């Protein structure tokens, strides 16, 4: 799962090495740069000649992108487009730029889609999906959905980002701009994408999207994400535990908007996942590397500081103190105080009803499941391979 972080860093760092390409494009960018200086942040309407400047720049840039022969050239062009898109979403320049870029991206997507598979096609699609993620346009949803099935992990990451951005969520939540077909298409695609091979970073992104989107179907999506993470904890294959801080925050936040059995189910899922982070830290001392330990510490501390006080109705810092002292016995005691132990109710249950689900025999669980010890390395097999 670390591969996605490495791959994305490579893509982003590569964008730094574009100075030479920027110089060669200086003559082509003088007009657009002058327009940015004059009207980039203005709320005034653009003239037809201003829009023509944007159109010419974007069209030429997209043509350059799909004609580029190597990744460095593609990144240089994409960076040139992105930097001139600007971040002021309310300026008339930004709105016009986005509309024109969307139109040109759609043409490029259709053009490239007919190519035979190959490295150059993959590189161009990577740059196109990154631009699509900046736009978050309903018109590009089909492209992003198709990119979810690509083998390349970076393409899939940016496809998810383009389907879950805050601009798109705002449009889908607005009664005027909402489109049920697009909403259903996104939810179906993301639901199908969630699984054992979905990285923790992407699951966290989807969980935040599910919380922000006003659609009943997102509740099941959130619980599916939690099930994936819990299975990874149970199998001792979980990675990037830091992402669980975001997932836990979403679960607790959504629980406050629910009632009855739904609220109990969400709080039970929250408690189970949080319990697993603590149990993993205690049981995995001989297995975890320093990075995973730090991820777990960060998640345990963040949840205790930001979320537990809202659920318990008072400040909570005993887990952080146990971690600071490196006292695993004390940490286990705090775990049991929160979630309960044999014959004793936990603090979380005094003001909340928690539904932990059922065991394999179908019996209702009264507390979080216990994490099995980590697998013992097969030293015999290692000796044979030595």
C-alpha positions as CSV (number, residue, x, y, z in Angstrom):
1,X,0.0,0.0,0.0
2,X,3.0,2.3,0.3
3,X,3.4,2.2,-3.4
4,X,0.7,4.7,-4.0
5,X,2.4,7.3,-1.8
6,X,5.7,6.7,-3.5
7,X,4.1,6.9,-7.0
8,X,2.2,10.1,-6.3
9,X,5.3,11.8,-4.8
10,X,7.2,10.9,-8.0
11,X,4.5,12.4,-10.2
12,X,4.5,15.6,-8.1
13,X,8.3,15.9,-7.8
14,X,8.6,15.4,-11.5
15,X,6.6,18.6,-12.0
16,X,9.5,20.6,-10.6
17,X,11.7,19.8,-13.6
18,X,9.8,21.8,-16.1
19,X,11.9,25.1,-16.2
20,X,13.4,24.4,-19.6
21,X,10.0,23.5,-21.1
22,X,8.5,26.7,-19.6
23,X,11.1,28.8,-21.3
24,X,10.3,27.3,-24.7
25,X,6.6,28.1,-24.2
26,X,7.2,31.7,-23.1
27,X,6.1,33.2,-26.4
28,X,2.9,31.1,-26.2
29,X,2.0,32.2,-22.7
30,X,2.6,36.0,-22.9
31,X,-1.1,36.8,-23.7
32,X,-2.6,34.5,-21.1
33,X,-0.2,35.7,-18.4
34,X,-1.0,39.3,-19.2
35,X,-4.7,38.5,-19.0
36,X,-4.1,36.9,-15.6
37,X,-2.3,40.0,-14.4
38,X,-5.2,42.2,-15.6
39,X,-8.3,40.1,-14.8
40,X,-7.3,36.9,-13.1
41,X,-9.0,37.7,-9.8
42,X,-11.7,40.1,-11.1
43,X,-15.4,39.5,-10.7
44,X,-16.0,41.5,-13.9
45,X,-17.2,39.7,-17.0
46,X,-14.5,38.8,-19.5
47,X,-14.7,40.2,-23.1
48,X,-14.9,38.0,-26.1
49,X,-11.3,38.7,-26.9
50,X,-10.3,37.6,-23.3
51,X,-12.1,34.3,-23.7
52,X,-10.4,33.8,-27.1
53,X,-7.0,34.2,-25.4
54,X,-8.0,31.5,-22.9
55,X,-9.4,29.3,-25.6
56,X,-6.3,29.5,-27.7
57,X,-4.0,28.8,-24.8
58,X,-6.0,25.8,-23.5
59,X,-6.5,24.4,-27.0
60,X,-2.8,24.7,-27.9
61,X,-1.8,23.2,-24.5
62,X,-4.0,20.2,-24.8
63,X,-2.8,19.6,-28.3
64,X,0.8,19.8,-27.0
65,X,-0.1,17.3,-24.2
66,X,-1.5,14.6,-26.5
67,X,1.4,15.1,-28.9
68,X,4.1,14.9,-26.3
69,X,6.5,12.0,-26.6
70,X,7.7,11.6,-23.1
71,X,6.5,12.1,-19.5
72,X,8.6,15.2,-18.8
73,X,7.0,17.0,-21.7
74,X,3.5,16.0,-20.6
75,X,4.2,17.2,-17.0
76,X,5.5,20.5,-18.3
77,X,2.4,21.1,-20.3
78,X,0.1,20.0,-17.5
79,X,1.9,22.2,-15.0
80,X,1.5,25.2,-17.4
81,X,-2.2,24.6,-17.6
82,X,-2.7,24.1,-13.8
83,X,-0.7,27.1,-12.8
84,X,-2.9,29.3,-15.1
85,X,-6.1,27.8,-13.8
86,X,-5.7,29.9,-10.6
87,X,-7.4,29.0,-7.3
88,X,-9.9,31.8,-7.0
89,X,-13.1,29.8,-7.8
90,X,-15.3,33.0,-7.9
91,X,-13.3,34.9,-10.5
92,X,-14.8,35.2,-14.0
93,X,-11.4,34.2,-15.4
94,X,-11.4,31.0,-13.4
95,X,-14.9,30.1,-14.4
96,X,-14.2,30.7,-18.1
97,X,-10.9,28.8,-17.9
98,X,-12.6,25.8,-16.3
99,X,-15.4,25.7,-18.9
100,X,-12.9,25.9,-21.8
101,X,-10.6,23.4,-20.3
102,X,-13.5,21.0,-19.7
103,X,-14.5,21.1,-23.3
104,X,-10.9,20.5,-24.5
105,X,-10.4,17.7,-22.0
106,X,-13.4,15.9,-23.2
107,X,-12.1,16.1,-26.8
108,X,-8.7,14.8,-25.7
109,X,-10.2,12.0,-23.7
110,X,-12.2,10.8,-26.6
111,X,-9.3,11.1,-28.9
112,X,-6.8,9.2,-26.7
113,X,-9.3,6.5,-25.8
114,X,-9.2,5.1,-29.4
115,X,-5.4,4.5,-29.2
116,X,-3.9,1.1,-28.7
117,X,-2.7,0.4,-25.1
118,X,0.8,1.4,-24.4
119,X,3.1,3.4,-22.1
120,X,2.6,6.7,-23.9
121,X,-1.2,6.4,-23.8
122,X,-1.0,5.6,-20.0
123,X,1.2,8.6,-19.4
124,X,-1.2,10.9,-21.3
125,X,-4.2,9.5,-19.5
126,X,-2.4,10.1,-16.2
127,X,-2.0,13.8,-17.0
128,X,-5.6,14.1,-18.2
129,X,-7.1,12.5,-15.1
130,X,-5.0,14.8,-12.9
131,X,-6.4,17.8,-14.8
132,X,-9.9,16.3,-14.5
133,X,-9.4,16.1,-10.7
134,X,-8.7,19.8,-10.7
135,X,-12.0,20.5,-12.5
136,X,-14.3,18.0,-10.7
137,X,-16.7,18.3,-13.6
138,X,-19.9,16.1,-13.9
139,X,-19.1,16.0,-17.7
140,X,-15.9,14.1,-16.9
141,X,-17.4,11.5,-14.5
142,X,-17.5,8.8,-17.2
143,X,-13.8,9.3,-17.9
144,X,-13.0,9.0,-14.2
145,X,-15.1,6.0,-13.8
146,X,-13.4,4.3,-16.7
147,X,-10.0,5.2,-15.2
148,X,-10.9,3.3,-12.0
149,X,-10.4,0.0,-13.9
150,X,-6.8,0.9,-15.0
151,X,-3.9,-1.2,-13.7
152,X,-1.9,1.9,-12.8
153,X,-2.3,2.9,-9.1
154,X,-1.6,6.6,-9.7
155,X,-4.4,6.8,-12.4
156,X,-6.8,5.1,-10.1
157,X,-5.9,7.4,-7.2
158,X,-6.6,10.6,-9.3
159,X,-9.8,9.0,-10.7
160,X,-11.1,8.7,-7.1
161,X,-10.0,12.3,-6.4
162,X,-11.9,13.5,-9.5
163,X,-15.1,11.7,-8.4
164,X,-15.0,12.8,-4.7
165,X,-13.9,16.5,-4.8
166,X,-15.7,19.1,-2.7
167,X,-16.7,21.1,-5.8
168,X,-18.5,18.1,-7.3
169,X,-20.1,17.2,-4.0
170,X,-21.4,20.8,-3.7
171,X,-23.0,20.6,-7.1
172,X,-24.6,17.2,-6.5
173,X,-26.0,18.4,-3.1
174,X,-27.5,21.5,-4.7
175,X,-31.1,21.0,-5.6
176,X,-30.6,23.1,-8.7
177,X,-27.5,21.4,-10.1
178,X,-28.1,17.9,-8.6
179,X,-28.2,15.0,-11.1
180,X,-29.3,11.7,-9.7
181,X,-27.9,9.7,-12.6
182,X,-24.5,11.1,-12.0
183,X,-24.7,10.6,-8.3
184,X,-25.8,7.0,-8.8
185,X,-23.0,6.4,-11.3
186,X,-20.4,7.7,-8.9
187,X,-21.7,5.7,-5.9
188,X,-21.9,2.5,-8.0
189,X,-18.4,3.0,-9.3
190,X,-16.9,3.7,-5.8
191,X,-18.8,0.9,-4.2
192,X,-17.4,-1.5,-6.7
193,X,-13.9,-0.1,-6.2
194,X,-13.9,-0.6,-2.4
195,X,-12.3,-3.9,-1.6
196,X,-9.2,-5.6,-0.1
197,X,-6.9,-4.1,-2.6
198,X,-8.1,-0.5,-2.1
199,X,-5.4,1.6,-0.4
200,X,-6.0,3.2,3.0
201,X,-5.5,6.7,1.6
202,X,-8.2,6.1,-1.0
203,X,-10.6,4.6,1.5
204,X,-10.1,7.7,3.7
205,X,-10.9,10.0,0.7
206,X,-14.0,8.0,-0.2
207,X,-15.2,8.0,3.5
208,X,-15.0,11.8,3.6
209,X,-16.9,12.0,0.3
210,X,-19.6,9.6,1.6
211,X,-20.0,11.8,4.7
212,X,-20.3,15.0,2.7
213,X,-22.6,13.7,0.0
214,X,-26.3,13.9,0.9
215,X,-27.4,10.5,-0.2
216,X,-28.8,7.7,2.0
217,X,-26.7,5.0,0.1
218,X,-23.5,6.5,1.5
219,X,-24.2,4.9,4.9
220,X,-23.7,1.4,3.5
221,X,-20.6,2.6,1.7
222,X,-19.1,3.9,5.0
223,X,-19.8,0.6,6.7
224,X,-18.2,-1.3,3.8
225,X,-15.1,0.8,4.1
226,X,-14.9,0.0,7.8
227,X,-15.4,-3.7,7.1
228,X,-12.4,-3.6,4.7
229,X,-10.2,-1.9,7.3
230,X,-11.3,-4.3,10.1
231,X,-10.5,-7.4,8.0
232,X,-7.0,-6.0,7.3
233,X,-6.5,-5.5,11.0
234,X,-7.7,-9.1,11.7
235,X,-5.4,-10.5,9.1
236,X,-2.5,-8.4,10.2
237,X,-2.1,-7.0,6.7
238,X,-3.3,-3.4,7.5
239,X,-1.1,-0.5,6.4
240,X,-1.0,3.2,6.8
241,X,-3.0,3.2,10.0
242,X,-2.9,7.0,10.0
243,X,-5.8,6.9,7.5
244,X,-8.1,5.4,10.2
245,X,-8.1,8.7,12.0
246,X,-10.1,10.2,9.1
247,X,-12.4,7.2,8.8
248,X,-13.1,7.2,12.6
249,X,-13.8,10.9,12.5
250,X,-16.3,10.4,9.7
251,X,-18.0,7.5,11.5
252,X,-18.4,9.4,14.8
253,X,-19.6,12.5,12.9
254,X,-22.2,10.6,10.9
255,X,-23.4,8.8,14.0
256,X,-24.4,12.1,15.5
257,X,-26.7,12.7,12.5
258,X,-28.4,9.3,12.9
259,X,-30.7,7.8,15.5
260,X,-31.9,4.4,16.8
261,X,-30.4,1.3,15.4
262,X,-28.4,3.1,12.6
263,X,-26.7,5.3,15.2
264,X,-25.9,2.2,17.3
265,X,-24.4,0.4,14.3
266,X,-22.2,3.4,13.4
267,X,-21.0,3.8,17.0
268,X,-20.3,0.1,17.2
269,X,-18.3,0.3,14.0
270,X,-16.4,3.3,15.4
271,X,-15.6,1.5,18.7
272,X,-14.5,-1.7,17.0
273,X,-12.1,0.0,14.6
274,X,-10.7,2.2,17.3
275,X,-10.3,-0.8,19.6
276,X,-8.4,-2.6,16.8
277,X,-5.9,0.3,16.5
278,X,-5.1,0.0,20.3
279,X,-5.0,-3.8,20.2
280,X,-2.7,-3.8,17.2
281,X,-0.3,-1.4,18.9
282,X,-0.2,-3.6,22.1
283,X,0.1,-6.9,20.4
284,X,2.4,-5.9,17.6
285,X,5.3,-4.6,19.5
286,X,7.6,-7.3,18.1
287,X,6.2,-7.0,14.6
288,X,5.5,-3.3,13.8
289,X,8.1,-1.1,12.3
290,X,8.6,2.4,13.5
291,X,6.5,4.0,10.8
292,X,3.5,1.8,11.5
293,X,3.9,2.4,15.3
294,X,3.9,6.2,14.7
295,X,0.8,5.9,12.5
296,X,-1.0,4.0,15.2
297,X,0.1,6.5,17.9
298,X,-1.0,9.4,15.8
299,X,-4.5,7.8,15.2
300,X,-5.0,6.9,18.8
301,X,-4.0,10.3,20.1
302,X,-6.0,12.3,17.5
303,X,-9.2,10.3,18.1
304,X,-8.8,10.6,21.8
305,X,-8.3,14.4,21.6
306,X,-10.9,15.3,19.0
307,X,-13.6,12.7,19.0
308,X,-13.9,10.9,22.3
309,X,-14.7,14.2,24.3
310,X,-17.8,14.6,22.1
311,X,-18.9,11.0,22.7
312,X,-18.0,11.0,26.4
313,X,-19.0,14.5,27.3
314,X,-15.7,15.4,28.9
315,X,-12.0,15.7,28.0
316,X,-10.0,12.5,27.6
317,X,-6.2,12.2,27.7
318,X,-5.5,8.9,29.5
319,X,-4.5,7.0,26.3
320,X,-2.0,9.7,25.3
321,X,-0.5,9.6,28.8
322,X,-0.1,5.8,28.6
323,X,1.5,6.2,25.2
324,X,3.9,8.9,26.5
325,X,5.0,6.7,29.3
326,X,5.3,3.7,27.0
327,X,3.2,1.7,29.5
328,X,1.3,-1.1,27.6
329,X,-0.4,-2.4,30.7
330,X,-1.8,1.0,31.4
331,X,-2.9,1.3,27.7
332,X,-4.7,-2.0,28.0
333,X,-6.4,-0.8,31.1
334,X,-7.6,2.4,29.3
335,X,-8.8,0.3,26.4
336,X,-10.9,-1.8,28.8
337,X,-12.2,1.3,30.6
338,X,-13.4,2.7,27.3
339,X,-14.9,-0.4,25.7
340,X,-15.6,-2.5,28.8
341,X,-14.4,-6.0,29.8
342,X,-16.0,-9.1,31.1
343,X,-19.0,-8.2,33.2
344,X,-18.3,-4.4,33.1
345,X,-19.7,-1.8,30.8
346,X,-17.3,0.6,29.1
347,X,-17.4,4.4,29.3
348,X,-18.6,4.7,25.7
349,X,-21.8,2.7,26.6
350,X,-22.9,4.9,29.5
351,X,-24.4,7.6,27.2
352,X,-24.5,5.7,24.0
353,X,-26.0,2.5,22.6
354,X,-23.4,0.5,20.6
355,X,-24.1,-2.3,18.2
356,X,-21.1,-4.5,17.6
357,X,-22.9,-6.9,15.4
358,X,-22.8,-10.7,15.9
359,X,-20.1,-13.4,16.2
360,X,-19.7,-16.3,13.8
361,X,-22.4,-18.2,15.6
362,X,-24.8,-15.4,15.1
363,X,-24.8,-14.3,18.8
364,X,-25.0,-10.6,19.5
365,X,-21.6,-9.2,20.6
366,X,-21.6,-7.1,23.8
367,X,-18.2,-5.6,23.1
368,X,-15.4,-5.3,20.5
369,X,-13.9,-8.4,19.1
370,X,-10.5,-9.4,20.3
371,X,-7.7,-9.2,17.8
372,X,-5.8,-12.4,17.4
373,X,-2.0,-12.3,18.0
374,X,0.1,-11.6,15.0
375,X,1.2,-14.6,12.9
376,X,4.5,-16.1,13.9
377,X,7.1,-16.0,11.2
378,X,8.0,-19.4,9.6
379,X,11.6,-19.6,10.7
380,X,12.0,-23.0,9.2
381,X,11.1,-21.7,5.7
382,X,13.5,-18.8,6.2
383,X,16.3,-21.3,7.1
384,X,15.6,-23.3,3.9
385,X,15.8,-20.2,1.8
386,X,19.0,-19.0,3.4
